[in-house]
Structure formats: structure tokens, C-alpha cells
Amino acid sequence: MPSEEASSTQPATMKKNLHLNQGVTSFIRRLHFYIGLFVGPFIFMAALTGTLYVMTPQLEQWVYHDELTTTSQGQPQPLSLQIAAARQALTKPLVIKSVRPAPTPGQTTRVLFRDPTLDHYQVRTLFVDPVTLAIHGDLASYGTSGILPLRIAIDFMHTDLLLGPVGRNYSELAASWMWVAALGGLYLWWNQRRAMRRESKKGSWAYHRSRHSQVGVWIAVGLLFFSATGLTWSKWAGSNIVQWRQTIGWVTPSVSRHLPSNNPHYLYQDKQFDGVLASARTFGLSAGKIEIAPAYQAGKAWMVHEIDRAWPTQVDAVSIDPISNKVVSHVYFADYPLVAKLIRWGIDAHMGVLFGLPNQIVLALFGLALCIMIVWGYRMWWVRRPKAGDMMEPLTGAWLKLSKLGQIVVFIVATVLGWSLPVMGVSLVAFIAVDVLRWRWYKPATLEPVR
């Protein structure tokens, strides 16, 4: 049997542990609330525009059917002649960025030109019938996927709200806090799951909290996934992630475009596309979707890489000497390190291209569920919003309720994350500033218990 001394200290220990648990829960609840209140609208916009983006590939195929397809049949003309036809259709001379031969019969070849009048790294793309050399269209395109104006607008709405470089901070803000909101929400759900089962009266605050929590649990893994993959594209955090990956060796292999011998008499010619394409096919690049990027200076090789990111992924690449048509460097996706493969698959799944239509459906359902969850969260806040003159416990107040060790741990974690994810760091400082100002504005006696 336990000693009398041990039994007397047990209630005190239990009381202390309960107090510590309440302090942690109170802090996580307030942080979760702040993320929902201030970052929620940005996450909502990212989810909504991302859902629109993944639902439009088929729409793009329909809208730009005339540019993308052809009914002509027969043997394709040499790629150099297709390029010559595209050049003749231009109203002013432009430099070729790359060429994408027709992937299959019935599709057009894309000749991509650098056009300084276009924004956001877009290129001017002419669509050439590979058999008749007729020009089927002249449109702007963007990215490895070669998206066209309709999806370009949705893409940049998702990325920067069409506000340019400044707008990119909105999507980075959403991605920076999404994983924190997910983990905090899971913690709160686990602590309150029993109480939420009993509170199911439709239309009540508890009802909305229960639905909000259930949807959050269902999509929690997706929130972590999209937060991680989204940060890789961000400006500030993305740069830090690239440096970190290089430090630990988690880099994606790439071909070298350096030629061992420098030919000072090298001169670019369109006809070199034919030899480079034939050499790449002979070497083993078998994907229908490939891109050929020429070199315009001596000592630099041409690059040919597969751009089919649907499963199974085909992204092999080679660099070729345009004079001898010999392969000087190559990278096979099968030889990628596992981490590089996971990153490639993660990004492609994020964009909805890895598994085609099933991938799109899953992403659309996820995006809609996230939007609904955010709306339920705001509904919860509206029902239980503080009355005029009242104030809920501030975030800093909840932090002060933690143990000394807890306060130190939170401070260190916040500092490291704020440095690694700069937009998160700046927004956290803004949270604290608003929190302190509100706390000083109201007298401590007016603070209500944490709800």
C-alpha cells in the first residue's frame, strides 16, 4: 500500500499537472483563435483559388481546343520547318526560349518565344500544325505545365491575388500558419472530443465547433501536406528551404550544360533542333511531352528534358552538343535520391497533375472542405464574440500562464520558426503587438475566462 506521505502528495501532483495542462491548452486555444481570425481569410482565398485552379485543366482544353489540336494527318515536318513557320507568323523578331514538339498525332507543336511585353515570366507561344505548318494560335503560356491565359489568371490569383511580388506574401502567410493551425486544432480536438460528442444541438455554438473540429481532423494530413509543399514555392521561406536542402544534400539532380571544349565559331541555327531532337530520342527520352531549350553562346550545351509529370513521372533530362549531337550529360528520374523523388511527387500532387482526374477530385474536395471549415470557425466566433467593453484572454496572457520552462520553449520555437519562415515571424510580431495594445487598453479586471 502507498505510504501516507505519498498519498498526501499525490493530489498536489495531480493538481499541478492539471494546471500545467490547462495552461498549455489555454495557450494553444488562443493561438489557434488568432490564426483563424487573422490568417483565416488568406487561407480561405488560397483554398478557393487553388480549388478553381485544379478544376480547370479540362476547361482549358475545351477553351483552347483550336490552338491545341489539329485534324491533319500525315508525316510531321522537320522541327526546323515548324519553327520557321512560327517565325514567319511573328510581327517582330523574337528569341526562342524553347520548343515543345507535338506530343501525339492530332496535337500542335509549341514554339515559345521570349517576349519582353509579357509579365510574370510568361512566354509568347505559337501553336504550329506539325503536318501542314499552319499556325493555330498565338497565346501567352506559363510554367512547365504550359498553362494558357485562363489558367494563368487563376494561377496568379492563387499565388499573389494578381498584386505582383507584394501579393506573394499572402500565400506565404497562409502556408506558414496552416500547419500550426492544423496541429493546434488536432490537440484541441483530442482534449475536447468527449465533450463535443455530447454537444450536438444543431445551430448551437457547440454544434459548429463539433463540425469545425470533425472536418479539421479529416483534412489535417492535407493541411500539413499543402503547407509544406506550398512553402517550397514561397519567396522568403522558399529561399531558406533551398539553402537548407543544399546544406544537407537534399537537392534535385540537374544536367550540366557546360561543354568540355569551347568552339569560338559556334553559331546558333534553327536546323540544329532536328539533330538535337533525334539524338535525345536515340538516347532514350521516350516521353511524348518534351522541351528543347537551345543555347546561344559557345561552350554551352542544349538541354532536352521530359515534362510529363503525370504518373509514372517522366522527367529525364540530357544536355547535347549541338555541333556533334552527342549527349554530354544526363539525369534519369530513376536515379534521383528518394527525397528528391518525394519532393517532385509532392509538388505534382499539389498541382493536381500527378494522378490526373482522381488527383483533381481529391484536391477539389479538400479545398471545399477547408473553406467550409473556416466559415464554421467564423460562425463560432460570431456566436460567442465578446460583448462591447469585454475582452477575451489575450495570447500573451495565456503564454504567461505557462510554466517557466514552457515559456522558454515557446519563445525558442517561435524565434527559430520566425527566422526560418520570415512571413510567419513578421505576422507573429504583429499578433503580439495587437495583443499587447488590446491588453493595455482594457483593465485586467475586465478580462473574461477563456472559452
N, C-alpha and C positions, 0 to 999 in steps of 0.2 A: 504494500500500500504506500502511496506517496506520503512523504513526511508532512507534518503540519506547516513547516516553513515553506515547503514547495507549493502546497496547496494555497497558501496565503498570497504567494507572489504570482500565481497563475492568472487570477483575474486582472491584476495590474498589467501583466504582459499582454493579455488579450485586449485590454482596453487601449494599450499603447499601439498595438498592431492595427486595431480598428481605426484609431485616429490617423495613423500613417496612411492606411488605405483610403480613408475619406479625403485626406489631403491630396493624394495622387489623383483620385477620381475627380475632385473639385477642379484641380488644375487642368486635367485633360478635357473636362467638360467645357471649361471656359475657353481653352484654346480651340477646341472643335467649333464652338459657337462663333468665335471671331473669324475663323477661316470661312465658315458658312456665310456669315453676314457680309464680310468684306471681299472675299475672294470668290464666293459662290457665283456671282454674276459672270465673272470671267470664265469659270469652269463651265457654266451653262452655255455661254457663247461658243467655247471651244467644242463642247459636246454636240451642240446643234449644228454648227458649220461642218464639223467632222462627219456627222451623220449624213448631211447633204452631199458631201464630197464622195463618200464611199457608195452612195446610191446612184451616182450619175454616170458611171462608165458606159452602160448600155444606152443611156440618153445621148451621150456624146457620139456613140457610133451611129445613132439614128440621125442626129442633127447634122453631122458632117459625113454622111454616107457618100455623097458625091465626091468629096475630096479623098476619102479613104479607100474607095473601091473602084473597080473598073470591070466592064463586061468583055473587054477584048481578050482574045485567045491567041496563043501562038508563042513562039520563042522570044524571050526577053532580049532587048537590045543590050549591047555592052553598056556597062555602067557609065563610062565616059560620055557616051552619046546622050544618055539620060541627063547627065549633069549639064551638057552643052545645051540641051533643050530648056533646062531650068534657067541657065544664064541668059538665054535669048529672051525669056519672058520678063526679065528684070527691067525696070525703068532706069536703074543706075547700077554701076558695078558694085558688087559686094563680095566680101571674102567668105569662102566656105568654112564653116565651123566643123561640119561632119556630114556624112551621108548614111542613110538607113535604107538599104536595098529592100525591095518589096519582100515581105516575109513569106508569102504564099501566093500562088496564082490567084488573080482576082483582087489583089491589093496593089496600092500605088507605092512608088519609091518616094522617100522624103529626102530632099536636099535642103540642108539647114545652113542659112547664111547669118553672119553677124551683122546686125542692123543697129547702129547707134541710136536710132529714133525709138527703139523699144525699151521698155523698163523691166526691172526685176529679172535680169539675166534671161529674158526671153530671146528667142531667135526667130528670124523670118523663115518660114518653111514653105517650099514649093512642092506640090504633090504631082508626080510625073507618072504617066502611064508607061510601064516598062516595055510594053509591046509597041504601041503607036507613038510614043513620045509626046502625047498630048498633055497639056497642063490641066490638072483637075482642080487646082485651087492654090491660094496664096494666103496663108494664115500665120499668126504667131503661135509658137508652141513653147513648152517649158518643161525642164527636168528630164530625167532619164525615161520616165514614162511617156514623155512627149505629149502631155495633155494640151488641149486646144482651148481657145478663148473662153468657152463656157465654164470649163473646169478650172481654168486659170483664175477666173474671178472668185470662184468658191474656195479654191486653194488659198489665195491670199486673204480672203475674208477669214478663213480659219487661222492663218498664220499671223496676220498683223492687222486685221479689221480694215484692210485697204488704206492704212495710215502710213505705210512705208516702214523704214527701220525702227522708228519710235514705237510703232504698233506691235512690233515683235515682243516687246516686254509684256504685253497682255497674256500671250500664250505661254511665255516662260513663267509668268506668275502663276498661272493655272497649273502647269505641270509641276512647279516647285512645291506647291502645297497639297496637291491631290493625294499623294501617298501618305502625307501626315494626317490628312482628314480621314483617309481610309483606315489607317492603323488605330487612330484615336476612336473612330466610330466602332470598330470591332471591339476595342476594350470596353467601351461604354455599354455596348450590346451584351457582352458577356457578363458584366456586373449586374445588368438590369433585366436580363432575359426572362427571369421568372415573374417579376412584377409586370412586365409587358404582356405576358400571356393572359393575365387577369384583367388588364385594362384594354378592353376591345370594343367599348361603346362607340359605334360609328359616329363620326363627326366631332368627337371629343379631341382634346389635345393629346391624350394618351393614344387614341386611335391613330392619329397622324404620326406620332412618334414611333409606334409599333410598325406601321407600314414603311416609314422612312428607314428604320433600322433593318427591316427584313430585306428591302431592296438593296441597302448598302452591303449587307452580308453576301447576297447573291453576286454582286458585281465587284466585290472587294479585290479579287485577284486581277480583274480587268483594270481597276483603278491603279493598282501598283504597276501593271504592265504598261499602260498608256503614259503614266507619269515618267517611268524610266526611259521608254523609247522616245517620248516627246522631248525630254531634256537633252537627248543626243543631238537634236536639231536646233536647240536654242542658241542664242548668241553668246551669253556670258557663261552659263553653266556648261554649255556645249564645248566651249573652248577649254574649260578646266577638265572636262571629261576626256577630251582628245589628248591633252597633256598627260593625264593620269594613265590612260591606256598605253601611251608611248613609253611611259616610265616603267610599267610592269610588263610590257611586251604584248599587250592585247591589241595589236594593230592588224588591220586588214591588208593582206599582201597586195602588191601592185607591181606591174611590169615596169622595167626600166626602158626609157626612150632614148637613152644615150647610145650613140653608135661608136664602136671602137675606133674607127678611122674617120677622120673629118675630110669630106670631099668639098674643097672650096668652090668647085664648079657646079655644085648641085643646083638644080632649077626645078621648082615645082611645076608639074603639068597634070591636067585633069586625067589624061590617059593612064597615069600611074595607078589610079583607082582599080583598074581592071586587073593588073598584075597583083596588087596587094590583096584584093578580094580572093583571087584564085589561090594565092599562097596560104591565106588564112583557112580557106576551106580544105585545102590539101593537108594542112597541119592538124585539122581535126575540129575546128569550130563549126559545129553542126547545127546550132540553134537557128531557127528561122529569123528571129529578131537579133540583128547585129548592128553595130555602129562603127563606121570607119572615120577616124579623125586624122587628117593629113598633117604633115609637118612642112613648115615654110622656110626653115633655115637648115644649113648644113650641120651635120653632126647630131641630128635628132631624127628618131625613127617615127614611122607612122604607127598608130595604135588601132587595133581591131578588137572589140570586146562584145561579148554576148550580153544582151539586155533583157532576156526573158526571165523575169523574177517570179513567175508562177511555178508551182510545184510540179516536177522537180526543178529546183533552181538551176539556171544555166547562165553563169556569169564568168566563164573562162575568158582570158584575155591574152593577146600576143602583141608584141611590137615587131615591126618588119622594116627592113632596109628597103626603101622604095627603088633603089638602083638595081640591087641584086635579087630583090623579092625574097630574101632569106629571113627567117624568124631569128631575132636576136635575143628575145626574152619572152617568157610565157609564165602564166599563172593559171593553175587549174583550181576550180572551186573545191574539188575533192581533196586537195592538199591544204585547204585552209585550216588553221587551228580551230578547235571546237568553239572557242569563244567567238572568233570571227564569224563562224557559221551561224551561231546563235544570234549575234547582232544583226547579220544580214536577214535572217528569217524573222526576227523581231520587228525590224523596220518594215519589211514587206507585209507582214501580218497587220501592222499598224495602218498601213495604207490600203489594206483590203485587196491586195493583188496576189498573195501567196497561194490561197486556195480558191480563188475565183469567187463565184456567186455565194457558196456557203460562207466564205470569209466576209463578204459584204453583208450578208444577212445577220451574222453574229455581231458585227460592228454596229449595224443599224439598231439592233435590239439593245445593245449595250448603251449606245448614245441616248436613245429614247428613255431607257430606264434611269440613266444618270440625270437627265433633265427633269423627269418626274420626281426623283428623289430630292432634288434641290428645291423644287416647288413645294413639296411636302415640308421640307425644312423651314422654308419661309412661312408656310402656313402655321407651323408650330410656334415660330417666333411671334407671329401676329396675334395668335390667340393668347399667348402668355406674355405679351410685351409689357414692359414696366409702365405704370401709370405716371402721369405728369408729376415731376418732383421726386420720383423714386429712382433708385439706381440699383442694378444688379451688382453682385460682387465683381470687381474688376479682375483682370488677368493677373496683374501684379499682386493683388491681394491674395489670390489663390496660390501664387508662387510663394509668397511669404509664409503660407500655412504649411509648406513642405518642411521636412527636416533639413537641418543644415547640409547634410550630405546630399539630399535631394535637390536643394537649391544649387549646390555646386555642380552636380551632374547636369542639371538642366542648363545652367549657364555655359558649361563647357560644350555640350552638344549644340546649343544654339549658336555659339561662336564658330564652331567648326562648320556647321551647315551654312551659316550666314556667309562665311568666307568661300566655301565651295560653290554655293548657289547664291550668287550676289543679289539676284532679284528677291529671293526669299529673305536675305539679310536686310535689304532696304525696307521691304514691306514689314518685317518684324519690328524694326526700329519705329516705323510709322504706327504699328499696333500699340507699341509701348507708349509712344508719345501721346496718342489719343487717349490711352488708358489712364496715364498719369494726369492729364489735363481734366478728364472727367472725374477722376477720384478727388482731385483738389477742388473742383467746382462744387461738389456736394460734400456735406458734412458726413463724417463717418457714421454718425447716428442714423442717417437715412438709409444706410445700406440694408438691403433685404437679404434673407438667406438664399443660398444657392439653390436653384430649382433644377 
